[in-house]
Amino acid sequence: MQLLCHIGVSPDSPIQVFIGSQSAHALAHSSVFHGRTKHIEVPYLFVHELVESHVTNLVYCPSKNNVAD
């Protein structure tokens, strides 16, 4: 977001991020933290904070629709 503001682009709506993992999508939207996910605590908290503050919007993209795969 800071990079976009630095180059003069100010998005009016949340930035869409397409992800191919339903588990990651559910984890980012969940406020429940599980012991099995403690190794990803910092990245999880960062992404969860962005989702909760409506800076970004995670959109699930199945593998068959993912052009990057």
C-alpha positions in Angstrom: 0.0 0.0 0.0 2.8 2.4 0.9 4.5 1.6 -2.5 1.3 2.4 -4.3 0.9 5.7 -2.4 4.6 6.5 -3.1 4.1 6.2 -6.9 0.8 8.3 -6.7 -1.7 5.5 -6.9 -4.4 5.5 -4.3 -6.7 2.5 -4.5 -10.3 3.2 -3.5 -11.1 -0.4 -2.7 -9.2 -3.3 -1.2 -6.5 -4.8 -3.3 -7.4 -8.3 -4.5 -4.9 -11.1 -3.9 -5.7 -14.4 -5.6 -4.6 -17.5 -3.7 -4.7 -21.1 -4.6 -5.0 -22.5 -1.1 -8.4 -22.8 0.6 -6.6 -23.5 3.9 -4.6 -20.2 3.7 -7.8 -18.4 2.8 -9.7 -19.8 5.8 -6.8 -19.1 8.1 -6.4 -15.5 7.0 -10.1 -14.9 7.7 -10.2 -16.7 11.0 -9.5 -15.1 14.3 -8.8 -18.5 15.9 -5.1 -19.4 16.1 -4.1 -23.0 16.2 -1.0 -24.5 17.8 -0.2 -26.4 14.6 0.2 -23.1 12.8 2.7 -21.5 15.2 5.5 -21.6 12.6 3.6 -19.2 10.5 2.5 -16.9 13.3 4.1 -13.6 12.0 3.0 -13.9 8.3 -0.4 -15.0 9.5 -0.8 -12.0 11.8 0.3 -9.7 9.0 -2.1 -11.0 6.4 -4.9 -11.3 8.9 -4.4 -7.7 9.9 -4.5 -6.6 6.2 -7.7 -8.5 5.6 -9.4 -7.2 8.8 -8.5 -3.6 8.0 -9.9 -4.0 4.4 -6.5 -3.1 2.8 -6.5 -6.4 0.9 -9.2 -8.9 -0.1 -8.1 -12.6 -0.5 -9.9 -14.4 -3.4 -9.6 -18.1 -3.8 -8.5 -19.2 -7.2 -8.7 -22.9 -8.0 -5.7 -24.5 -9.8 -7.6 -25.0 -13.0 -8.2 -21.2 -13.2 -4.7 -20.2 -12.1 -2.8 -19.0 -15.1 0.5 -18.8 -13.1 0.6 -22.6 -12.5 
